[in-house]
Amino acid sequence: MIEPNGPLPQSVYWRRRAFAAGVSVLAVVLLAWIIGGLVEADDQHPVQGTAGSSNLSAVGSSVKASAGASGRASAQPSSPGPNDPRGSVSASPRTSETAKPAAKPGQPAATPPVTTTTAAPPPGPPKACPDAVMKVTAKPDQPSYPVGAKPLLRLEITNVGPAPCTRDVSRKLREILVLAADGARLWSSNDCYGPPEQDVRVLAPNQPLAFSLNWAGRTSVPGCPVDRDAVPAGTYQVVGKLGGLVGAPTPISLT
């Protein structure tokens, strides 16, 4: 059976057998490839109805859980009724914090009172300073000077009141005096100066208004005569004035 028999040469029969075997092998390979493709497609697409079965199972589980919860809730004892021997439970009424009477029909609702504030009027101009709030002080720039020097003397005018006020501090009113130890008048800052015009200032509380001048170290009298005497060495007093106000004396020495 293996050896071909026939009127044709053996090579023809061998070629025929080889062709048939090749066709058979090709058919087997093609059939295997088709079957493999179908199996792979089935793996990628799950069978219809599987997801629905799982959803139905989940729905059934939730229905069972809801039924169990409802059964447990219904199994809990209800609150006792009025005839129950266990007693009755009554809810306490809520109390309101503040009971406001309702307005009667036809009456207008009460309106809250309106409070009005009156603005303070603007402050007027400062008033004149009374003597009670004025302080006058005169003092030398240093306590001792040599004879022949020109001591620097200061006059300070201070408002010691609580509010600003006005005061005339013109040259004819403010004055510095040098007195001897016994109180005799030796020199005045106004003896040799003519009275200028009025000088009204606004004095703030506790802020001194200062004036200064140099004393030539000689005597003077009203009218300012040419002949004046030099003040010798000694201890003297410096006094400040503003009109009728006189300050306390401050010592000064000439050496």
PATOR-182993 format. One record per residue: residue number from 1; residue in three letters; x, y, z of N, C-alpha, C in turn. Coordinates in steps of 0.2 Angstrom, whole numbers, plus 5000, padded with zeros to 4 digits. Atoms other than C-alpha are relative to their C-alpha. Layout:
BEGIN
num, residu, n_xx, n_yy, n_zz, ca_xx, ca_yy, ca_zz, c_xx, c_yy, c_zz
NUM, ala, X, Y, Z, X, Y, Z, X, Y, Z
...
This chain:
BEGIN
num, residu, n_xx, n_yy, n_zz, ca_xx, ca_yy, ca_zz, c_xx, c_yy, c_zz
1, met, 5004, 4994, 5000, 5000, 5000, 5000, 5004, 5006, 5000
2, ile, 4996, 4994, 5000, 5014, 5012, 5003, 5003, 5001, 4993
3, glu, 4997, 4999, 5007, 5022, 5009, 4986, 4995, 5002, 4995
4, pro, 5006, 4999, 5004, 5011, 5017, 4973, 5001, 4995, 4994
5, asn, 5001, 5004, 5005, 5005, 5006, 4959, 4996, 5003, 4994
6, gly, 5004, 4998, 5006, 4999, 5011, 4942, 5003, 5001, 4994
7, pro, 4997, 4999, 5007, 5002, 5015, 4924, 5005, 5006, 5000
8, leu, 4996, 4994, 5001, 5010, 5032, 4928, 5006, 4999, 5005
9, pro, 4994, 5000, 4996, 5027, 5035, 4935, 4999, 5001, 5008
10, gln, 5001, 4999, 4993, 5029, 5034, 4954, 5001, 5007, 5003
11, ser, 4999, 4993, 4997, 5035, 5052, 4956, 4993, 5004, 4999
12, val, 5007, 4997, 5001, 5017, 5057, 4950, 4996, 4998, 5006
13, tyr, 5004, 5002, 4994, 5009, 5047, 4964, 5003, 5003, 5006
14, trp, 4997, 4997, 4994, 5021, 5054, 4977, 4998, 5007, 5000
15, arg, 5002, 4993, 5000, 5017, 5072, 4972, 4993, 5000, 5002
16, arg, 5007, 5000, 4998, 4999, 5068, 4973, 4999, 4999, 5007
17, arg, 5000, 5001, 4993, 5001, 5061, 4990, 5002, 5006, 5005
18, ala, 4998, 4994, 4996, 5011, 5076, 4996, 4996, 5006, 5000
19, phe, 5004, 4994, 5001, 4999, 5088, 4989, 4993, 4999, 5005
20, ala, 5006, 5002, 4996, 4984, 5079, 4998, 5002, 5001, 5008
21, ala, 4998, 4999, 4993, 4994, 5079, 5015, 5000, 5007, 5002
22, gly, 4999, 4993, 4999, 4998, 5097, 5013, 4993, 5003, 5001
23, val, 5006, 4998, 5000, 4980, 5101, 5010, 4996, 4998, 5007
24, ser, 5003, 5002, 4994, 4974, 5091, 5025, 5003, 5004, 5006
25, val, 4997, 4996, 4995, 4987, 5100, 5036, 4997, 5007, 5000
26, leu, 5003, 4993, 5001, 4981, 5117, 5030, 4993, 5000, 5003
27, ala, 5007, 5000, 4998, 4963, 5112, 5033, 5000, 5000, 5008
28, val, 5000, 5001, 4993, 4967, 5107, 5051, 5002, 5006, 5003
29, val, 4997, 4994, 4997, 4977, 5123, 5055, 4994, 5005, 4999
30, leu, 5005, 4995, 5001, 4963, 5134, 5047, 4994, 4998, 5005
31, leu, 5005, 5002, 4995, 4950, 5124, 5058, 5001, 5002, 5007
32, ala, 4998, 4998, 4993, 4960, 5127, 5074, 5000, 5007, 5000
33, trp, 5000, 4992, 4999, 4962, 5146, 5070, 4993, 5002, 5001
34, ile, 5007, 4997, 4999, 4943, 5148, 5068, 4997, 4998, 5006
35, ile, 5003, 5002, 4993, 4939, 5138, 5084, 5003, 5005, 5005
36, gly, 4997, 4996, 4995, 4952, 5148, 5093, 4997, 5007, 5000
37, gly, 5004, 4993, 5000, 4944, 5165, 5087, 4994, 5000, 5003
38, leu, 5007, 5000, 4997, 4927, 5160, 5092, 5000, 4999, 5008
39, val, 4999, 5000, 4992, 4933, 5155, 5110, 5002, 5006, 5003
40, glu, 4998, 4994, 4997, 4942, 5171, 5112, 4995, 5005, 5000
41, ala, 5005, 4995, 5000, 4927, 5181, 5107, 4995, 4999, 5005
42, asp, 5005, 5002, 4995, 4916, 5171, 5119, 5003, 5003, 5007
43, asp, 4997, 4997, 4994, 4929, 5176, 5133, 4999, 5007, 5001
44, gln, 5000, 4993, 4999, 4928, 5194, 5130, 4993, 5002, 5001
45, his, 5007, 4998, 5000, 4909, 5195, 5129, 4996, 4995, 5005
46, pro, 5003, 5005, 4995, 4901, 5187, 5145, 4993, 4998, 4997
47, val, 5006, 5003, 5002, 4886, 5176, 5143, 4994, 5005, 5002
48, gln, 5005, 4996, 4998, 4870, 5187, 5143, 4996, 4997, 5005
49, gly, 5004, 5002, 4994, 4860, 5186, 5159, 5004, 4999, 5006
50, thr, 4996, 5001, 4994, 4875, 5184, 5171, 5000, 5007, 5004
51, ala, 5001, 4994, 4996, 4875, 5203, 5176, 4993, 5001, 5002
52, gly, 5007, 4999, 4998, 4856, 5203, 5177, 4999, 4995, 5006
53, ser, 5001, 5004, 4994, 4857, 5188, 5189, 5004, 5002, 5006
54, ser, 4997, 4997, 4994, 4870, 5196, 5200, 4996, 5006, 5002
55, asn, 5004, 4994, 4998, 4859, 5212, 5200, 4994, 4997, 5004
56, leu, 5006, 5003, 4997, 4844, 5201, 5204, 5002, 4998, 5007
57, ser, 4998, 5003, 4994, 4854, 5193, 5218, 5001, 5006, 5005
58, ala, 4999, 4994, 4996, 4859, 5211, 5225, 4993, 5002, 5002
59, val, 5006, 4998, 4998, 4841, 5216, 5224, 4996, 4996, 5005
60, gly, 5003, 5004, 4995, 4835, 5201, 5233, 5003, 5000, 5007
61, ser, 4997, 5000, 4993, 4848, 5203, 5247, 4997, 5007, 5003
62, ser, 5003, 4993, 4997, 4842, 5222, 5249, 4993, 4999, 5003
63, val, 5007, 5001, 4998, 4824, 5216, 5250, 5000, 4996, 5006
64, lys, 5000, 5004, 4994, 4828, 5203, 5263, 5002, 5005, 5006
65, ala, 4998, 4996, 4995, 4838, 5216, 5273, 4995, 5005, 5002
66, ser, 5005, 4995, 4998, 4824, 5229, 5272, 4994, 4996, 5004
67, ala, 5006, 5004, 4997, 4811, 5215, 5277, 5003, 4999, 5007
68, gly, 4997, 5002, 4993, 4823, 5210, 5292, 4999, 5006, 5005
69, ala, 5000, 4994, 4996, 4824, 5228, 5298, 4993, 5002, 5002
70, ser, 5007, 4998, 4998, 4805, 5231, 5297, 4998, 4995, 5005
71, gly, 5003, 5005, 4994, 4802, 5215, 5307, 5003, 5002, 5006
72, arg, 4997, 4998, 4994, 4814, 5221, 5320, 4997, 5006, 5003
73, ala, 5003, 4994, 4997, 4806, 5238, 5321, 4993, 4999, 5002
74, ser, 5007, 5001, 4998, 4789, 5231, 5322, 5000, 4996, 5006
75, ala, 4999, 5004, 4993, 4795, 5219, 5336, 5001, 5004, 5006
76, gln, 4998, 4995, 4994, 4800, 5234, 5347, 4993, 5001, 5003
77, pro, 5006, 4999, 4997, 4787, 5237, 5360, 4998, 5007, 4999
78, ser, 5003, 4993, 5001, 4776, 5253, 5357, 4999, 5003, 5007
79, ser, 5001, 4996, 4994, 4773, 5266, 5370, 4994, 4998, 5003
80, pro, 5007, 5002, 4997, 4760, 5261, 5383, 4995, 5005, 4999
81, gly, 5006, 4996, 5000, 4743, 5267, 5381, 4997, 5003, 5006
82, pro, 5003, 4997, 4993, 4732, 5276, 5394, 4998, 4994, 5004
83, asn, 5002, 5006, 4996, 4725, 5259, 5400, 5005, 4995, 5001
84, asp, 4994, 5005, 4999, 4742, 5250, 5400, 5002, 5000, 5007
85, pro, 4998, 5000, 4993, 4747, 5245, 5417, 5007, 5002, 5001
86, arg, 4993, 4998, 4999, 4765, 5250, 5413, 5000, 5008, 5001
87, gly, 5000, 4993, 4999, 4759, 5268, 5414, 5000, 5004, 4993
88, ser, 5001, 4996, 5006, 4757, 5282, 5401, 5006, 5005, 5000
89, val, 4994, 4995, 5001, 4770, 5294, 5394, 4996, 5006, 4996
90, ser, 5003, 4994, 5002, 4764, 5312, 5391, 5006, 5005, 4998
91, ala, 4994, 4995, 5002, 4775, 5325, 5382, 4998, 5007, 5004
92, ser, 5000, 4993, 4997, 4778, 5341, 5392, 4999, 5005, 4995
93, pro, 5001, 4995, 5005, 4772, 5356, 5383, 5006, 5005, 5001
94, arg, 4994, 4996, 5000, 4786, 5368, 5378, 4998, 5007, 5002
95, thr, 5002, 4993, 4997, 4786, 5385, 5387, 5004, 5005, 4996
96, ser, 4997, 4994, 5003, 4790, 5401, 5378, 5004, 5004, 5005
97, glu, 4996, 4996, 4996, 4803, 5412, 5385, 4996, 5007, 5002
98, thr, 5003, 4994, 4999, 4793, 5428, 5384, 4993, 5001, 4996
99, ala, 5007, 4999, 5004, 4774, 5430, 5380, 4999, 5007, 4999
100, lys, 5002, 4993, 5002, 4770, 5445, 5371, 4993, 5001, 4998
101, pro, 5008, 4999, 5001, 4752, 5451, 5371, 4999, 5002, 4992
102, ala, 5001, 4999, 5007, 4745, 5451, 5353, 4996, 5006, 5000
103, ala, 5004, 4994, 5001, 4738, 5467, 5347, 4993, 4998, 4998
104, lys, 5007, 5001, 5002, 4719, 5468, 5346, 4998, 5002, 4993
105, pro, 5001, 4998, 5007, 4711, 5469, 5330, 4997, 5007, 4999
106, gly, 5002, 4992, 5001, 4709, 5487, 5323, 5004, 5004, 5004
107, gln, 4995, 4996, 4997, 4723, 5493, 5334, 5006, 5000, 4997
108, pro, 4994, 5000, 5004, 4739, 5499, 5326, 5006, 4997, 5005
109, ala, 4994, 5003, 4997, 4755, 5490, 5331, 5004, 5005, 5004
110, ala, 4996, 4995, 4997, 4766, 5498, 5344, 5006, 5001, 4997
111, thr, 4993, 4998, 5003, 4781, 5507, 5337, 5005, 5002, 5006
112, pro, 4995, 4999, 4995, 4797, 5507, 5347, 5002, 5008, 5000
113, pro, 4999, 4993, 4999, 4802, 5524, 5354, 5007, 5002, 4996
114, val, 4995, 4998, 5004, 4814, 5534, 5343, 5004, 5005, 5005
115, thr, 4996, 4996, 4995, 4829, 5541, 5353, 5004, 5005, 4995
116, thr, 4996, 4995, 5004, 4837, 5557, 5345, 5006, 5003, 5005
117, thr, 4994, 4997, 4997, 4854, 5564, 5350, 5001, 5007, 4997
118, thr, 4998, 4993, 5002, 4858, 5582, 5349, 5007, 5001, 5000
119, ala, 4993, 4999, 5001, 4875, 5586, 5342, 5002, 5007, 5005
120, ala, 4998, 4995, 4996, 4885, 5597, 5354, 5002, 5006, 4995
121, pro, 4998, 4994, 5004, 4887, 5615, 5347, 5008, 5001, 4999
122, pro, 4993, 4999, 5001, 4904, 5619, 5340, 5003, 5005, 5005
123, pro, 4997, 4995, 4995, 4916, 5628, 5353, 5001, 5007, 4997
124, gly, 4999, 4993, 5002, 4916, 5646, 5352, 5007, 5003, 5001
125, pro, 4994, 4998, 4999, 4931, 5657, 5352, 5002, 5000, 5008
126, pro, 4998, 5001, 4993, 4942, 5656, 5368, 4998, 5007, 5004
127, lys, 5002, 4994, 4996, 4937, 5668, 5382, 5006, 5003, 5003
128, ala, 4994, 4996, 4997, 4948, 5681, 5391, 5003, 4996, 5006
129, cys, 4997, 5004, 4994, 4960, 5673, 5404, 4999, 5004, 5006
130, pro, 5000, 4997, 4994, 4955, 5678, 5421, 5007, 5000, 5004
131, asp, 4994, 5000, 4996, 4969, 5683, 5434, 5001, 4993, 5004
132, ala, 4999, 5006, 4995, 4965, 5667, 5444, 5004, 4994, 4996
133, val, 4997, 5005, 5003, 4972, 5656, 5430, 5007, 5002, 4997
134, met, 4994, 4997, 5003, 4987, 5667, 5426, 5006, 4999, 5005
135, lys, 4994, 5000, 4995, 5005, 5664, 5433, 5005, 5004, 4996
136, val, 4995, 4996, 5003, 5019, 5676, 5430, 5007, 4999, 5004
137, thr, 4994, 5001, 4997, 5037, 5672, 5433, 5006, 5003, 4997
138, ala, 4994, 4997, 5002, 5054, 5681, 5431, 5006, 4997, 5003
139, lys, 4994, 5003, 4997, 5071, 5674, 5433, 5006, 5001, 4995
140, pro, 4994, 4999, 5004, 5089, 5676, 5427, 5002, 4994, 4997
141, asp, 4997, 5006, 5003, 5097, 5664, 5415, 5004, 4996, 5004
142, gln, 4995, 5004, 4995, 5110, 5660, 5428, 5000, 5004, 5006
143, pro, 5001, 4997, 4993, 5110, 5664, 5447, 5005, 5006, 5001
144, ser, 4995, 4995, 4998, 5126, 5675, 5447, 5003, 5002, 4993
145, tyr, 4997, 4997, 5005, 5134, 5687, 5435, 5006, 5005, 5003
146, pro, 4995, 4995, 4997, 5150, 5698, 5437, 4998, 5007, 4999
147, val, 5002, 4993, 5001, 5148, 5716, 5439, 5002, 5003, 4993
148, gly, 4998, 4998, 5007, 5148, 5725, 5422, 4997, 4996, 4994
149, ala, 5003, 5005, 5005, 5140, 5710, 5413, 4993, 5002, 4998
150, lys, 5007, 4998, 5002, 5123, 5711, 5405, 4996, 4993, 5001
151, pro, 5004, 5007, 4998, 5112, 5697, 5414, 4994, 5000, 4995
152, leu, 5006, 5001, 5004, 5099, 5689, 5403, 4995, 4998, 5005
153, leu, 5006, 5001, 4996, 5082, 5690, 5411, 4994, 4997, 4996
154, arg, 5005, 5003, 5004, 5067, 5680, 5406, 4993, 5001, 5004
155, leu, 5007, 4999, 4997, 5048, 5683, 5409, 4996, 4994, 4997
156, glu, 5005, 5005, 5002, 5036, 5668, 5408, 4993, 5001, 5002
157, ile, 5007, 4999, 4998, 5017, 5670, 5407, 4997, 4993, 4998
158, thr, 5002, 5006, 5001, 5008, 5654, 5409, 4992, 5000, 5002
159, asn, 5007, 5001, 4999, 4989, 5649, 5408, 5000, 4993, 5004
160, val, 5000, 5006, 4996, 4987, 5636, 5422, 4993, 4998, 5001
161, gly, 5007, 5002, 5000, 4968, 5634, 5419, 4999, 4994, 4995
162, pro, 5001, 5006, 5004, 4960, 5619, 5410, 4999, 5001, 4993
163, ala, 5001, 4998, 5007, 4956, 5628, 5393, 5003, 5005, 4998
164, pro, 4996, 4994, 5003, 4964, 5640, 5381, 4996, 5006, 5001
165, cys, 5003, 4993, 4999, 4960, 5658, 5384, 5005, 5005, 4997
166, thr, 4996, 4994, 5003, 4966, 5675, 5378, 5002, 5005, 5005
167, arg, 4998, 4995, 4996, 4976, 5688, 5386, 5005, 5005, 4996
168, asp, 4996, 4994, 5002, 4984, 5705, 5382, 5007, 5000, 5003
169, val, 4993, 5000, 4997, 5003, 5703, 5384, 5004, 5005, 4997
170, ser, 4996, 4995, 5003, 5008, 5719, 5376, 5006, 5003, 5004
171, arg, 4994, 4997, 4997, 5024, 5728, 5380, 4999, 5004, 5006
172, lys, 5002, 4995, 4995, 5016, 5741, 5391, 4998, 4996, 5007
173, leu, 5002, 5004, 4995, 5009, 5727, 5402, 5005, 4995, 5004
174, arg, 4995, 5004, 4997, 5023, 5715, 5404, 5006, 5004, 5002
175, glu, 4995, 4996, 4997, 5037, 5721, 5415, 5005, 4995, 5004
176, ile, 4995, 5004, 4996, 5053, 5714, 5423, 5003, 5006, 5005
177, leu, 4997, 4995, 4995, 5059, 5723, 5439, 5006, 4997, 5003
178, val, 4994, 5002, 4996, 5076, 5722, 5448, 4999, 5005, 5006
179, leu, 5001, 4996, 4993, 5074, 5727, 5467, 5006, 4998, 5004
180, ala, 4995, 5001, 4995, 5086, 5729, 5481, 4998, 4995, 5005
181, ala, 5002, 5005, 4995, 5087, 5717, 5495, 4994, 5003, 5005
182, asp, 5006, 4997, 4996, 5075, 5730, 5505, 4994, 5001, 4996
183, gly, 5006, 4999, 5004, 5063, 5730, 5490, 5000, 5007, 4996
184, ala, 4999, 4994, 5004, 5069, 5747, 5483, 5000, 4999, 4993
185, arg, 5000, 5001, 5007, 5066, 5749, 5465, 5006, 5002, 4997
186, leu, 4994, 4998, 5003, 5082, 5749, 5455, 5000, 5001, 4992
187, trp, 5001, 5000, 5007, 5077, 5745, 5437, 4994, 4997, 4998
188, ser, 5006, 5003, 5003, 5062, 5742, 5426, 5001, 4999, 4992
189, ser, 5000, 5001, 5008, 5061, 5735, 5408, 4996, 5005, 4996
190, asn, 5004, 4995, 5004, 5048, 5748, 5404, 5002, 5007, 5000
191, asp, 4998, 4993, 4999, 5057, 5764, 5409, 5003, 5003, 4994
192, cys, 4997, 4997, 5006, 5066, 5766, 5393, 4997, 4997, 4993
193, tyr, 5004, 5002, 5006, 5053, 5759, 5380, 4993, 5003, 5000
194, gly, 5007, 4997, 5000, 5037, 5767, 5374, 4995, 4994, 4999
195, pro, 5005, 5006, 5000, 5021, 5757, 5375, 4998, 4999, 4993
196, pro, 5002, 5002, 5007, 5018, 5748, 5358, 4992, 4999, 5000
197, glu, 5007, 5002, 5001, 5001, 5742, 5352, 4998, 4994, 5004
198, gln, 5002, 5006, 4996, 4990, 5729, 5360, 5002, 4993, 4997
199, asp, 4998, 5007, 5002, 4996, 5711, 5359, 4996, 4995, 5003
200, val, 5004, 5005, 4997, 4983, 5698, 5362, 5002, 4993, 4998
201, arg, 4998, 5007, 5002, 4988, 5680, 5362, 4995, 4995, 5003
202, val, 5004, 5006, 4998, 4979, 5663, 5364, 5005, 4996, 5004
203, leu, 4995, 5004, 4995, 4987, 5654, 5379, 4997, 4993, 5001
204, ala, 5002, 5006, 4999, 4986, 5636, 5379, 5001, 4998, 5007
205, pro, 4999, 5002, 4993, 4985, 5627, 5396, 5007, 4997, 5001
206, asn, 4993, 5002, 4997, 5002, 5625, 5405, 5005, 5000, 4994
207, gln, 4995, 4999, 5005, 5012, 5631, 5390, 5003, 5007, 5001
208, pro, 4997, 4993, 4999, 5023, 5646, 5395, 5001, 5004, 4994
209, leu, 4998, 4995, 5005, 5024, 5661, 5384, 5006, 5004, 5003
210, ala, 4994, 4997, 4998, 5042, 5667, 5386, 5002, 5006, 4997
211, phe, 4997, 4994, 5002, 5050, 5684, 5384, 5007, 5001, 5003
212, ser, 4994, 5000, 4997, 5068, 5688, 5387, 5004, 5007, 4997
213, leu, 4996, 4994, 5002, 5080, 5704, 5387, 5006, 5000, 5004
214, asn, 4994, 4999, 4996, 5097, 5709, 5393, 5000, 5006, 5004
215, trp, 4999, 4994, 4996, 5099, 5721, 5408, 5007, 5002, 5000
216, ala, 4994, 4997, 5000, 5113, 5733, 5407, 5004, 5000, 5006
217, gly, 4997, 4999, 4994, 5117, 5732, 5425, 5000, 5006, 5003
218, arg, 5001, 4993, 4997, 5112, 5750, 5429, 4993, 5001, 5002
219, thr, 5007, 4998, 4998, 5098, 5759, 5437, 4996, 5003, 4995
220, ser, 5005, 4996, 5005, 5083, 5767, 5428, 4994, 5003, 5004
221, val, 5006, 4997, 4997, 5068, 5778, 5432, 4996, 5001, 4994
222, pro, 5004, 4998, 5005, 5053, 5782, 5422, 5002, 5006, 4996
223, gly, 4998, 4995, 5004, 5057, 5793, 5407, 5007, 4999, 4997
224, cys, 4994, 5002, 5002, 5074, 5785, 5405, 5005, 5006, 4999
225, pro, 4995, 4995, 5001, 5086, 5799, 5409, 5007, 4997, 4998
226, val, 4993, 5002, 5003, 5104, 5798, 5402, 5004, 4998, 5005
227, asp, 4995, 5002, 4995, 5113, 5798, 5418, 4997, 4995, 5005
228, arg, 5002, 5006, 4995, 5111, 5781, 5427, 5006, 4997, 5003
229, asp, 4995, 5003, 4996, 5121, 5772, 5440, 5001, 4993, 4999
230, ala, 4999, 5008, 5000, 5129, 5755, 5439, 4999, 4997, 5006
231, val, 5002, 5003, 4994, 5123, 5743, 5451, 5006, 4996, 5003
232, pro, 4994, 5003, 4997, 5137, 5737, 5463, 4998, 4993, 5001
233, ala, 5001, 5007, 4999, 5140, 5719, 5468, 4995, 4999, 5006
234, gly, 5005, 5002, 4995, 5127, 5711, 5479, 4995, 4996, 4998
235, thr, 5006, 5004, 5001, 5111, 5701, 5480, 4994, 5004, 4999
236, tyr, 5006, 4996, 5002, 5096, 5707, 5471, 4994, 4996, 4999
237, gln, 5006, 5004, 5001, 5078, 5701, 5467, 4997, 5002, 4993
238, val, 5003, 4999, 5006, 5070, 5699, 5450, 4993, 4998, 5000
239, val, 5008, 5001, 4999, 5051, 5701, 5449, 4997, 5001, 4993
240, gly, 5004, 4999, 5007, 5039, 5699, 5434, 4994, 5002, 5002
241, lys, 5007, 4997, 5000, 5023, 5708, 5431, 4997, 4999, 4994
242, leu, 5004, 5000, 5006, 5009, 5707, 5419, 4994, 5004, 5002
243, gly, 5006, 4996, 4998, 4997, 5722, 5422, 5000, 5000, 5008
244, gly, 5001, 5000, 4993, 4991, 5720, 5440, 5003, 4994, 5003
245, leu, 4998, 5006, 4997, 4998, 5703, 5442, 5008, 5000, 5001
246, val, 4993, 4999, 4998, 5015, 5702, 5451, 5002, 4993, 5002
247, gly, 4998, 5006, 4999, 5025, 5686, 5452, 5005, 5000, 5006
248, ala, 4996, 5001, 4994, 5036, 5679, 5466, 5007, 5002, 4998
249, pro, 4993, 4998, 5002, 5054, 5686, 5467, 5005, 4994, 4999
250, thr, 4995, 5005, 5001, 5069, 5676, 5461, 5007, 5004, 5001
251, pro, 4994, 4996, 4998, 5087, 5681, 5468, 5005, 4999, 4994
252, ile, 4995, 5000, 5005, 5101, 5686, 5457, 5006, 5003, 5003
253, ser, 4994, 4997, 4997, 5119, 5690, 5462, 5005, 5003, 4995
254, leu, 4995, 4997, 5004, 5132, 5702, 5455, 5006, 4999, 5004
255, thr, 4994, 5001, 4996, 5150, 5698, 5460, 5005, 5004, 4997
